[in-house]
Amino acid sequence: MKLYALEEHFVTDDVADAWRRRDPRLTEPMMKWAVASEITPALLDLDGGRVAAMDDAGIDTAVLSLTTPGLQNLGAAEAVALQAPTNDLLAAAVRRHPGRLEGFATLATPAPAAAADELRRAVGELGLNGALVNANSGGRSLDAPEFWDIYEAAEDLRAPVYLHPSVPVAAVTEAYYRGFGTPVDDMLATGAFGWHYDAGLTVLRMILAGVFDRFPDLQLILGHWGEVVLFYLDRVAAMDKLTELRRPLVEYFRTNIFITPGGISSHKYLRWSLETVGAERIMYASDYPFNRERAGSARHFLEDAPVSEADRERIAHRNWEELVAGIRR
């Protein structure tokens, strides 16, 4: 059984330097964790150490993506200047490790037209398999029409877009995720809850904004078992009678959105996701190096999962391989 992992992160020295120029104090928690913590060497490593960690986890192929906030907290000119070199560096790593590494393009969302052009180059010339974007760009939610150039390009290419969480905008963070001291505040706003609620809300806003009605073949990947919203679809359906969407909201999750665990190895969440969207809409992700699978634990998670052999193969490799096979180069 071949196992792909789709939310596997890296960072580059150039991007880290740009973050520091933008925010010398690295006040956004993820920037600090990425460039000044014990996981920084793992994020920078696109070679032997990373492949060894994949072997330890039981992962055959990792699909790499620039860690959050990517280029999305930078000015447009700086983001545009960094997107091509970042994708070139990633593509070079993929060439050095054929069969072991694949990649999602990094996009300069502050300049959506340039980001769309880069997505076309990254897929068509570099061989990357779509893009990863974070849930807001400069404080703007990615459902905003200004970002639709990116979705148009992705649909035309038949290339998936992985929607990753990002720190909620400052006003939300201040209102909901402060008051318990810096370590707790930072985790509450990010990996414990804030990230996931915000990303799930972003996908819901994309549906309500008509993104998938306008681009019906667009395929989005959503980590962490659907970023909370998957568990509230019965409740969300109450909006069906209030919208002018072409289909019930839940249907978009069964036709346009894939789900991954994003490092949350829970058979309970897997069972719920199977019941809600089906095995055809689930793939695997380990969230390396923020989550570290060891001693074959990634593979064991699926080997021990309460699913049929056909569904196990779909989740482990077949869904991703079929999705990539449909990309227009």
Secondary structure, 3 states (H helix, E strand, C coil): CCCEEEEEEECCHHHHHHHHHHCCCCCCHHHHHHHCCCCHHHHHCCCHHHHHHHHHHCCCEEEEEECCCCCCCCCHHHHHHHHHHHHHHHHHHHHHCCCCEEECEECCCCCHHHHHHHHHHHHHCCCCCCEEEECEECCEECCCHHHHHHHHHHHHHCCCEEEECCCCCHHHHHHHCCCCCHHHHHHHHCCCCHHHHHHHHHHHHHHHCCHHHHCCCCCEEECHHHHCHHHHHHHHHHHHHHCCCCCCHHHHHHHCEEECCCCCCCHHHHHHHHHHHCHHHECCCCCCCCCCCCCCHHHHHHHCCCCCHHHHHHHHHHHHHHHHHCCCC
